[in-house]
Amino acid sequence: MLARALAAAVLVAFAAPSVAQDAPPIDSAAPQKLAVTIYRAPEREAKTAINRDWLRGYALVTEQRTVTLPAGRAVIRFKGVAAGILPESAIVSGLPEGVREKNLDADLLSPRTLYGASFGRPVTIRRRTGKRVVEEEGILRSGPDGAAIVQTAAGFEAVDCHGGRDAIGYHDVPPTLPDTPTLSVQVDSPAARTVTLTLSYLAWGFDWQANYVASVHPDGASADLLAWVTLASGDVTSFPDAETMVVAGKVKREDSAPDPDDRDVPSLVLQCLSEPELEEQSVPPPPPPVVSPAPMMEGAMDIVVTSRRRVAVKQEDLGDLKLYRVPDRTTVAAMAQKQVALLDRGGVPVELLYRVRLEDGDAGPVRMVLRATNREDKGLGMPLPAGPVAVFAPRGRTRLLIGEGAVADKAIGEDVEVDFATATQVSVETTHPATNKHWDEYGLIVRNANAKPIRFEAEIDSVPARIRKPSVPLVRREGKLRMPVTVPANGSVTLRYREIDEP
């Protein structure tokens, strides 16, 4: 047993990595200023909710820190950066001499990394026998793969081979093992000085979206529109009191967030070199002395809604994109989701209508659509970012959800249309009354079972040059060809048109 343990210790000693640095590390002060700009997941559609278990958007983090440098070469450590940092994107400004090299200290504090970094360091072996706990000093002589070999005054032995009654206590954390994500940069300074540095970098694992709530008034001609900006972070680092912004629109990026299956952190599993007989019933070991931060998202995040004081975000231009700035500083918390107000408008003029899509005379389902115009004189007049919309209608003294839809990014002046439900009181029947070798005539009977008239649109999936003799004037909205009509209460209307062969 002793020979095998000694051989294992020698092998591990040769395999253990050595850590060498040209200069002692200098920790920068905590960020004095923070700014976080969040970009939406590029491939996520507006109607698709944020996947809190896998956030595929990213953020631009900018922070200012103060550090005192000695003359000559030094290594500056920026502790507490985002765990999802893309180190190749990091830029450090404030040093006229620039940066020699950048390193991401990826081995965070965990049971496995703590064990691996403690090779050759003193530890305390804690054994439980019945109700007695015995402690003995030793030196760790093995790596995290295989058995735990410890050298004591009695020689070498394998620890934790007695049914979980052994535990290893660490005297301290090795200086090379940070407890938070850390970016290190190597610099040369001609003289000792104190400087303020600006660190900017991209990090994956964030996302945001706009969420709208439309409450239709009893007359069906207006609605109250409330919108929130939802911020989501899947990173283990919090950014307190940060200037927060979000960017609407698609920004082309070549890379994307890693697959969740590639983010597993190896755990510490020690194997015994022998199987001694148990003297007594095993007792669970005491709690481990060091608890590591969770490196990745493992479940539902906290959801935080800002205070009742609604301070709407402010919209700014960012090239062809739109940037929305949260006026008050806020905390982008680790593994959390929060909402801040985007807009709150009452009595926005809207139109509630029914629509069906026609293709070669065949009709799809009849859908309910809420339409508004994004102009200031129509109650809106600001760029609206894409996001899901929940539509409510009054029912006595309360209001009930009648459907959900989504809106794409909308500029000022555009129509805002929300397709939110399948109609149950309006039906259609298609007919094909006439045809010849040059054209087909189609008909559509629209029946309204509501106790009041409705606005109806038949959207024709064709080009205008192929449509002849429509029974009502055609209109073009949002690039679509439509036949609008009013259907009386408990009544019907028949629409007709001809579609010729390719001109």
N, C-alpha and C positions, 0 to 999 in steps of 0.2 A: 504493500500500500504506500509506504513512504517513498519507495523508489519511483513508483508510477507518478506520485504527486510531484516529486522533485523534477522528473522528466517533463511533466506538463508545464511546470513553472519555468524551466529553462527555455522551452519552445516559445512560450508566450513572451518571455523577456526579449527574445530575438525579434518577435513579430511586433512588439509594441512600438507605435510610432513615436518619434521624438518631435518636440515642438520647439522651434527656434524662431526668434524674432530679432531683427536688426536693432530694434529700439524698444524700450518699455512702452506699453500702451498707455495712452492718456484718454480718460473718459471725458467727453464733452459734457457740458451742463445740460439739464433738461431743456427742451425747446421753449424759447421765450415767446415765439409766435408760431402758429400752425395754420395752414390752409389746406383744405381737402376738396378737390374737384372730382366728382364722380361721373363716370361715363356709363351709359346703359350697355347691357349685354348686346353685342351687335346683331346676333341672330335671333333674339327673342322678339316675337311679335307683340304688338300692343295689347292684344286680347289675352296673351299668355301671362299668368301670374308669375311673380318672382319665385324662383326655386330657392328657398332659403337653405337647402342642404347642399346646393352647388351654385354659387354665384359666379357668373361668367363675365360680369362687367369688370371694370378696373377703375383705379383712382390715380390722380396725380397729387402727390403729397409734397408740400413745400414747408420747410421748417427752418427757423433761425436759432442757432445755438452759439454759445460763447465757449471758447477754449483757450487755455494758457499754454503756449508752446515754448519749449526750450530751444536753444540754438542748436542747429544741426538736424539730423534725421529723427523723426518721431512717427509713431503710429497713433492716429486718432480713432477712437471708438465711438460710434454713434449708437448708443444703446436705445432700444425701444422703437426701432423702425418697424414697419409692417412686416409680418412674417411672409407675406406674398410678394415681397419686393422683387422687382426685376433688376438685379444689380447692374446689368449692362446699361440701364437707362439713368443711373444715378449721376447727378452733376453736383459738384461741390464748388461754390464760388466764394470769393472773399480772400483767396490766397493768390497773390500775384505770381508766385512760383509754380502754382498748379499742384496737381496730385501725381505722385509717382505710380501708385497702384491701388486697386480697390479689392477688398475681400469680403465676402459674405460669410459670417461665422454661423454656419448652418447647424452645428451640433448644439442644440439647446439642452438645457437641463432636463433630464429624464432618468428613470431608474437605470436604463441601459448605458446612457452616456456618462452618468455619474460613476457607475461601476468601471466603465472602460477608462475614464480619465483618472481614476484613483489607483492605477497600477503603481506598485512600489510605495504607496502612501500608507500611513498608519490608520488602522480601523479598530473598532471595538466589536468583538464577537459576543453576542448576547444569547445565552442558552437557557431554556426553560425545562426544568425537570420537576414534574409534579407542580407544587406551588412555589418552588424555589427558582430564582433567576440568578444565574451566574454570569459575570462578565469577565472577559479576558482580552488583553491587548494583543494585536497582531499586525502584520503587514500583508497587504493584498499582493499576491504573486501570480495572478492569472487574469486573462481578458474576459470579456463578456460572453464568449462562446465556449461552452463546455462546463467543467466543474469550477466551483469557487475554491481556489487553493489559497490558503492563508498560512503564513509563517508565524509561529508563536515561539515562546521559549522552549517548548517541548519538541519543536521541529515543524515539518510541513503536514498539513491535514486538509481534507475536504470538508467544507462547511455546508450546512443545510442538507444533510443526508439523513436526518432523523425525523422524518415525517413533518417537516415544517416547524420544528421547535427551535431552529437556529435563526438568528437575524444578524445582519451586519450594520453597524452604526458608523457613520462617517463623521470625522472630526470637523471637517469644513468642506467647502466647495472649491475644487481646483480653480485657480484664476483664469485658466484658459477656457472654462466652461461657463458661458453667459446664461443667465436665467431668463433673458428676453432676447428677441431677434436683434442682431447687432451687425452693423456695417462698419468695417475697418478701412481706413485709407492711410497710406504712407505718404508723408510730406517731408520736404526739406525747408527749414526756416533759417535765414541768414543771421537772425538774432532772436533772443528771447522776447516774447511779446504776447499780448492778449488780443485775440481777434474774434470778430463775430462772423460766423460762416452761415451760408445759406445752402441747405441740402434739398434737392428736388429729385424725385424718382417716381416711377410708375409701379403700381402694385395691383395684382389681380385679386379677385375674391370680394368684389363690391358690386352693387347694382342699385338702380333707382327706377322709379316710374311715377307717373301721375295717376292718381285715382280720383274719379269724378263721382259725385252724387247729384242726380237731377230729380227734383221734387216737382212734379207737374201740378199746376193749379187746377181747381175743379173745372174751369172753363176750357182747359186744354189748349189755351192760346199763349200761356206763359209758364215759366218754371223758375224755381230757385236753383242756382248752380253753385255747388261747393266743390272745391278741388283741394287735394292734398298732394304734397310731394313725399313719397315714401323712400327713405334712405335705408339701405341694408348693407351690413358689413359682416363678412364671414372670417375676418381676421382676428387673431388673438390679441392684437394691440389696440388700445383705445386712443383716440385723439381728442383730448379734452379742450373745451373752449376754443374750438377751431372756426376759422372763417370757412364757411361751407358753401359750395356751389355745385350745380349739376348742369350737364350739357345735353341738349336735345339734338337728335339727328344721328346719323350713322357716320362714325369715323372709321376709315379703313385702317385695319391693323392686320399684319401678316400672321402673327402668332395668336394663341388663345390660351385660356386657362387650362392647366393640366387636368387630365382625367382623374376622377376621384379615386380610382383603383391604384393610381400611381402615387398617392399621398400617404400611404401607410407608414407609420413610424415603427421600426423594429422594437419588439419588447424584450425584456430581460428574462430569459429562461435558462436556469442553471441545472445541469445534469450531475448526478452523483457518480462517482467512480466505483462505488460499492453499494451494497444493499444490506446494511447491518440490521439486526433484529431490533424491533421496537421494544423498549423496556416498559413504556407506559403508553397510555392512550395519548395521541397527539393533541396538542393544544395550539390554537391559532397564535402566531407570533405577534408581538406588539406592533403598533402602527409604524410604517417606515419613517425615518427621521426627516426625509426630504420629499416634498411633493412637487412634481414638475407641472408647469402649465400645460394645458391641453393644446397640442400643436395644431389641430384641425377641428373643423366643425363636426359635431357628432349628433346633434339633435336639433330640436326646435330652438330658435333664438328668442330672446326677450323682445317684446314689442312695446315701444314707448311712444305715447302720443304727447305732443307738446301741450303747454298750458292752454287754458281757455282763451287767453288773449291771442287772437288771430292776427299775426303780423305776416302779411302776404309776401312771398318772395318777389324779388325785383328782376325783371327781364332785361338782358343786355344782348347786343350783337357780338358774335364771335366768328368773324368771316361770314360764311354762309350758314353757320350753325347758330343756335340760340343758347345763351347761358342764363341760368336762373340763379340769382344770388340770395341766400338766406340773410336777411338784414341783421339779425341778432346772431352772435356767436353761439355755436351749439356743440355738443359733444357727440362725435361719431363713435359710439361705444363698441367695444369688442363683442363679436358674436351677437349682434342686436339689430333691431329694426325700429325705426322711429318715423314719425310723420310731422311735417311742418306745413302750414297753410300755404296754398298756392293762390287761390282766389275765392271770393265769397260774393256772389252777385244775386240779387233778388229781382224777380219780375222780368227775367230775360224773355223776349218774345220768341216763341217756338211754334212749330207746326207739327201736329201729330198726324201721320198719314200711313197708308197701307200701300205695299208695293209687291209686285210679282215680276219675275224675270222670265222673258219669253225667248226661246231658242228654236228656230224652225217650227214655230207655231205651238210648241210644247211649253207648258207653264210649270214653274217650280212652286214651292210653298209660298203662301201669302205671308209677308213679314210686316211687322209694325216698326215704323221708323220715326225717330224724333229728329227734327231739323231745326237748326238755328243758323244765323248769319254772324260771322265773326267780325262785326264792325262795332265801333263805339256807339253809334246812334242806335244799334240793335242790342245794347246791353253788354257787349263783350269788348272786342277791339284790342286783343293782345295775342301774341303767338301762343298757341296751345300745344303742349307736348303730348305725345301719344300716351294712351293708357286706357284701362278698363273703365266702364261707366255703369253705375247701378241706377236704374230708373224706378222711382216711387210714384204712387198715385194716392190721393186722399181716399179714406174710407171712414166716414163718420169723423170722429175726433182724432183719428190716427192716420197713418199712411202705411201702405203695404208695398212690398217689392213686386213689380209687374214684369221685370225683365232685366237682363244684363247684356251689354254690348261693349264696344270699344270704339275709340276714335284715333285716327292716325294723326301725325304731326300736322297742324293746321296753321297757316299764315293768316295775317290780318286780311280780311276781305273775302276769305273762302267760306263756303258753306260747311257747316259742321253737322254731319249726319251720323246718327247712332241707330244701327239695326239691332233691336234689343229683344224681340219676341216673335213667336209664330202666332198669327191671328187665329182666333177661334170663332169669331162672329162675322168674318168675311170669307167668302169662298169664290172660286172661279171655275169656269167650265170652258174648255177650248173647243172650237169647231173648225172645220176645213170645208167651207161651202163651195169653193170653186178652184179649178186648176186648169192649166194648159201647158204647152211645152215651153212657154216663156216666163210664166209667173205662177205663184200660188197665192190664193187668198186665204187669210186666216181670220178667225173670229174669237172673241173672248167675252163670255158672259160673266159679269161681276155681280154678286149678290151680297147685300148688306143686311145683316140681322140686327144691327144696332138700332136703338130708338132715336138716333140722331144722324144727320148726314155725315159722310166721311169724305176725306180727300184720298184719291186712289191714283197710283201711277203704274203703268205697264212699261217695263224697261225692255226694249228690244235689243237683242244681241245681234246687231247687224250694222252695216255702214249706211249712212243716209242715202247714198246714191241708189241703193237697192229697194228702198221703201217707196211705195206709191199709194195714192188714194187713202190716206189715213182718215178715219171717221172723226177724229179730233186733231187740232193742230199739234205738231210735234215740237218738243223743246229739248235742248241739250243742257244737261247739268252734270258737272264733274266729268265731262267727256263721255257721258252716256246719253243715248237716245231714248226719250220717254214720251208716253202718251198720258197726260194728266186729265183727270175727270172727277167731278163730284157725283157721288152715288147717294141717292136720297135714302132717308130712314126707312128701314124695312122694304127697300126697293132694290132694283137692279138696273144695270146699264150694259149695253152691248158695244164692244169696240171692234173695229175691223181695219184691216190694212192688207196691202199686197206686197209680196216680196218677189222681185224679178230675179232672173238669173244674172250671173256676173256681167255687168255692162262692158 
